[in-house]
Structure formats: C-alpha cells, structure tokens
C-alpha cells in the first residue's frame, strides 16, 4: 500500500539523452499564453528540449487538476511515475498568520507536493485542497509555479515591502528532484538578495550544492540561513521512510562542502522516529557525524503527526513494522505531538549529545513551542516511560522544556 516506488538518487541534475540538462518540451498552447498575458507575466522561457521521439515528454494543455491558471501538465521519461502541473502563480509571498509563533512572517513555496515522498511529511494534508490525496498523489503530482521568480520580484519592488525575513522549505522542499528540471531557486535567490531581503532555506536536497556560489554572493548582501534536514544516518532506514531523498550519507557530504565553503550550516534533526531512529547508537552516530561534517548547530525534534501525515505514516508502519503500532498509538494518543514523557526523554538525550560532540542549539526563538508546530495537543500522562522494544531506553527523566518542545517548524534555518 505504501511502497512509494521512488527512485533513490544522490544527484539532482537530471540530464537528457544528449547530456544536456533535461528541460522538457517547449510547447505552450495559445490558451496558456493567454493565461500568462492576462496574469501580467513575462513570456516564460519554454523548457527547451527535444523534438519528440521515444524520449520526449508527454504534454497536455488541458488541466488535469482543479487549479486556476494551469499552463500544462507534463510527464517526462526522466521522472518516471511523476506528473508536473505547471501553473502561472498570481502571488509568491505567503503571509504567516499573526497568531503563529513562527519567527518569520513570510514564506515562498515554488512547488506543491514533493518527490521526496517522506512517509512522515507534515505537509501531506495540503494536497487535499487540490482534490488530490495526501498519499501517492502528494509524492507524484507536483504543482510547479513556473513564474514564481518574476512574481516575487514584482512583490519585492513594492514600496510597502518591509524587507522582512522570508523562509523557504517550510511546506515542501525547494530542492526536491523537480528543481533539477525547472531551476526555480536561482532566480528566487537572486530576487531576494537584489531587493535586500534576508532569507533562509531548509532542504534535504543535495541539489543545493549547485547554488553554493550563488548563496555565498547573496550572503554578502543580506543575511542568509542554510539548514540541512538530517535526522538519521542509517541509509537503509532512510530509503524506506524517505525514499525520494538523497541518502543521509550524501547529505553529510553536502554539509562538509558547505562548511568547507565557510557557510554556517544548521542541522534540523527532525523528525526523530520513536523505536526506529532513537536508539543510543543511532542518536550518537547522528550527532557525531553531523559534528564531524562541520555543522555549527543542531535542533532535535520528535516525529510530528498532523492529519494526513498521521494516516499515511500509520499505514506505512502497519505494513513495515506492525509490532510498533500499539506503542505509537500510545505515544501519539493525544494527537499530533509525542507524549510529554517521550519529549522530555529525547531532550535529555539530545542535551548530553550536544555537549559531547560540541554542537550548539538554535536558541534564537525559545518561545516557539511544539504545540505551535501544528495539529494536536501536547500529550501528557503515561506514554513514554521505559521502552521495552529494541534498544531499551530510560524515559523516566524529569519533564522539562525540551529541544523537541522548542524546536522550530521545519523550514526555519538558523539566521546569521
């Protein structure tokens, strides 16, 4: 049911049979051109490519999803099983509700849906707003905002723009595999830095290496934050729970490259998966390898199961590790957030490991609580305690504010 038949890959620049970056077909229908003109969007470069044949993209200019301003739907042999819905966006900057505890007010999301196919992804529910499901559709039906950089520039030019911090990677990964085809991020980075707007990026995607020089130049003009999502070092486990991502080993190599280039990189060790990636050996390996690769800080947080993510993750767990289902139901009995006991235990472990491996914490917003990460109430009562499955851990430490409880939402890279 949840096999997520994705291709594991370590490099994200997809190339065509000619050896050039695959860019798809350039056909844009008159109707799509009219949509572009009506939206006031400059002519989009067609994704240059081959002239048909067995390896050509399959293109439809008739919308296959209920979304306004669809340019076309594309299926490419370079992305087997994936469908890209190219749209003309009317806005790029998304305002974060004032009631949120997040330490930023604006985000940009060039894609909806994510080819990383992480079974735990908190953003899965958002795909149902498009009349798509939070399971396979989220992994394989990706909405691409082809003109997002042009629209962003127009918004940043407005006299009313206050040059507030903008976060990227808060919903779906901007360096997911689709970015190797569409190359939206370079123009987004250029636009933000050109208009004096500080920004941060969180990603699992090693394609970020393509833009290291661009990010370094941007950091000379505005504060730039880079965060890598690395929550385990077991490549085999990662291939099961996040099958469309580069392996943790590949991400650690990227971390080394960023550190070598002088980039201050923050690691988001989220989510830690109870009974799967939280053994003493697994956590020690994570902190040791992250520290050795050059990370300056680490933020740790337990698995968060919002609606959509909860159903999909439990379906995967039932298929892959049915023995853990009762324990998970107990730890997550109050909703999206792990029990208070589990979070307190994880905090104690993380604090000791940070000291041992010389890693700091992201302490720039201590008021962010795990409840603010959405979907559910922080659990209390029994549900942690002493584990009896797999490596046995003591969960009886005194409850206190934890890294898990003060961790930022994925997407909040440390600022510098």
N, C-alpha and C positions, 0 to 999 in steps of 0.2 A: 504493500500500500504506500509506503513512504520511502521507497528505494531511491528516489531522486536520481535518476540515471544521468548524472552530470559527468562531464569530462574533467578530471583533475589536471591542473595546469600550473606551471611555475612562472611563465612569462606571458604577458597580456597583449603584446603587439601582434595582432593576427595578420598574417600575410596571405596574399592570393597566390595562385599558381605561377604568377610572373615574378614573385619575390618582392613585390611592392606591397605596402600596407593595403589590406583589403578595405575598400571603401564603398562597395556596393554599386548599385546601378544608379545612373543619373536621371532616370525618367521621373519627371514630376508632371502630373496631369494639369490641364488648363484649370480645372476646378481647384486643385491645390494651389496653383499660382494665384488664383483669385483670392483664396483664403489668406495667403501671405500678404497680398496687396491690401486687403481690407484691414488686416491687423497692423498695417503700417510697418511691416517687417522688410528689411532689405532683402534682395534676392539671395536665397540660400545657395551656397555652392552645392551642386549635386555631388553626392559621394561618388567620385569618379571611378569608373571601373569598366569591366569587360563588356563586351558587346554580345552578351548572350552566350549560348552554348551550355554544355552539361554542367559547368561550374557556376553559372550565372545565378543571381538572386531571383527569387520568386517575389514579384511585387504586385500588390493590389492597391488601387487608389480608391476602392470602395471601403469605407470604415467597417472594421470587424469588431469594434468595441463601441460602446455608447459614451463617446467623449467628444466634446466640441473641437473643431479645428484640427481634425486628423488629416495629415497630408497623405500618408500612405502606410501600408502595412508590408513589412519585409521579412522574408525568411531567406537565410543565407546558408549555403553548404558549409561555410566556415563556422557556423554556430548551430550545429545540428540540434534540433529539438527546441530551438529558441524562436520567438516571434517578436519583432520590434515594431511598435506602433509609433510612428513619427508624427509629432504634433507641433503646431505653432502655439507657443505659450504667450499669453497676454500679460503675465507678470512673472517675475523671477524671485524677488524678495518676499519671503513669507514672514509675517509678524508672529512672534511667540506671544501667547496670551499674557496679559499683565498679571494674571493670577498665578502664573508659573513661577517656580523657584529657580528656574534655569538662569545661569549667569550671562545670558545673552538674550537679545530681543529679536534677532533676525537670523533666518536661515536661507540657504539656497539648495534646492534639490534638483539636479539636472535629469534624474531618472526616477521613475516609479516602478516598483518591482526590482528584483535583484537576482542576478545569475549566480551569486554566491550560494544560494539555496541552503542557508543555515537553518536547521530544523527548529532552532530556538528563536529565530528573529522576531523581535518585538513589533516590527512594522507590518507584519503579515496582514493584520486586520484592515489596513488602509486599502488593500486591493479590492476589498468587497465594495468599496464606494464606487468602483468602476464596473460593478456587476461581474467581477472576476472572483475566483475563490482564493482563500488565503493559503492554499496548499501548492499544488503544481503550477497553477496559473501565476502565483507570485514569483515562482522560480523561473518561469519560462516565458511569460508575457510581459515584456518590458516596455514602458512608455518612455519615449525619448523626446525631450524638449529641444528640438533642433536649433531653435533661435534663442536659446536661453541667454547666451552671452550678449547678443545685441539688445535684448530687452533689459538685461541687467545694466548695461551701460546707460541706457536711456533713463533708468530709475536713479542711478547714481549721479547723473548730471543735474537732477532736480535741485533747486536752491534749498528745498526743505530737507534734503538728506543730511543727517547729522553725523555721518561717518562713524556710526556705531559698529561694534564688532559683529561679524557675520560668521556663522558656523556652517560648515559643510560636512556631510556624513552623519547628520542627525536622524535621517529616516532610512535611506538606502545608500549603499556605498558608492561614492562618486568615481572610484577607481575599480569598479566591478569590470568584468570582462568586456561588457559592451563599450566601455570607454576606449578600448583598443581599436574599435571600429569608428566611433563617432568623434573622438578627440574634442570633447566639450570643455574639459578642465583648463587647458592652456589659456583659452580666451577668457574664461571666468577669472582665473588668477590675474591675468593682465588687466582686466577691467577693475577688479577690486584694488589692486595696487596703484593703478593710474589715477583713481579717484580718492586716494588717501584713506581707504577703508581697511581696518585691521580684520584679519580672518584666521580661522583655524580649520584644519582638516583632520578627520579621523577616518582611517581606512584599514582594511585587511589586504588591499591590492598592491602587489609589487610593481604594478604599472606606475605608481607614484615615482619610481626611480627615473622614469622618462622626464619628469618635470623638476628634478632636484635643482638644476641650474636656474630654472625659471623661479622657483621658490626662493632661492638664495638672493636673486636680484630683487624680488618683491620684498624680502625682509630688510633690504636696505632702505625701503621707502615707508613701510608700515610694519607694525607688529604682526608676526606670523606664527601660528602654532601648528605643530605637527604631532599627531598621535597615531600610534600603530595599535591595532587590536590584536593582542596575542594573549590568549587565556589558557593555553596548554602547549606542551612541547611534544606530545605523542602524535606523530604524523598519522598513524593508523587510526586513532580515535578521531582526529580532525577530519580525515577522509570520510568518516561515517556521519559526523554531525554537521559538517560544513563542507560538503563535497565539491562545491564550485569555487572554493577559495584556493589561493596558493597555500602550500603547506606551511606549518609553523617554522620549519627549517628555512624555507625561502623568505619568510617574513623577518626572521632573525638576521639573515644575510642583508636584507634591506636596511634593517636597523643599524648594522655595522657600517653600511655605506653612508647612511645619513649622519651617524656620529663622526665618521671619518671626514665628512664634508663640513663639520662644525655646526650641524643642525642640532639644536637642543630638542631631543625627542622624548615624549611622554608615552608610556605604555599603558593601555587600558586592558587590564587582565579581567575582562568581563565577557561572558559570564563564566564563573566557576560552576561546574556541574556536580551537584551532590552525588557521591558514590561513583563518579566517573573520572573526574579530573581533580579531586580534592584530597587524595592520599598525601601522607607526609612526603613520600618520594616525588610525587607529581608536582606538588607545590614548591618543594625545594629546587627541583630541576628548573621550573619556570623562573623563579627568582634568580637563580644562579646564571642561567643562560641569558636572561634579559640584561642583568647587570654586566656580564662579560661582553655583551654585544654593544654596550655603550649607552643604555637608557639612563636618563637622569632622574626620572620619577616613575612611579607606578601607582595605579589606582585599581583596587581589587573590589569586585562585587559578585554576589551570588546570582545565579540564574533568576531571571525575572519572567514570569509567565502571564503576560496580558492575554485577554481574549484573542483568539485566532492563533497566537503562538502556543497557548496552553493546549488547545485541542490537537494541533499538529505535532507538538512535541510528545504529548502523551500517546498519540497514535504510533509515533516512531518508537517510543520507549516500550510500548506493549509488544511491538514486533521484535525489537532488538534485545531488550532486557526486561522481560516480564517480571522477573524476580524483584525488580526495583520499584515497580508501580505502587505497591502499598506504602512503601516508605516515602515516595514522592507525594502521594496523596496526603500523608500526614504532615510533611514539612510545608506543603503548599495548601493546607486545608482552609486557610483564611483568605485565599485569593492569589494575587499575582506575586506577592512578596514572600520570600522564605521566612520560616519562623524566627522569632527573636533569638531563640537559643542557637539556631544554626548561624545566624549572622554574627552573634557575639563570639561563637567559636571561631568562625572564619577570621574575624578581626584580630583575635588573639594570635592566631597562626600568622597572619599577614604582618602584624607589627613586629613579631620576632624575626621573621624572614627579612623584612626591610632592614632591620638593624644588622643582621648577619651579613647581608650582601651589599650594604652601603647604598640603599635606594631611598630616595625621599618620597614624600606624598604630595599630591596636588592639594595644597591647603588654601587655595585662593577663594574658596567659597564653602566654608564649613557649615553654612546654614542649609545647604542642599541636603534634604533627607531622602531616604529610599522611598518614602511614600510619594515624593514628588516625581519619582520615575514612572508613575502612572499605573493604573489598573489594579486596584485592590488595596487592602489594608494590611499594614504590617502585622504579622501574626504574633500572638503571644501564647503562653501556655506550653504544654508539652509538645514535642515535635522535633526537637533536636536531641538532647540527651546524649547518651553514649551509643555510638554506632556499633552494629554487630555484623554488618555485611562488608566484605572486602577488608581493607586495612582498617583496624579498629582505632577510632579517634575519640578523645575525650571532648564531649560537647557541654560540660557542666561548668565552664568558667563563668565568672561573674558577668552579668549582662552590662554592657556599656556602649556608648556611642561608637559605631564601628566605621571602618573604611567602607564596608558594604553599605552602611546606612548613610554615609555622607558622600558616596561616590556620585560623580556627575553622570548624567544620561549619556549613553554612547553618542559621540559627536562632539563632546566638549573637550577638545585637546587643551592642554595647558597653554597659557598665554605667556609670551616673552617678548 
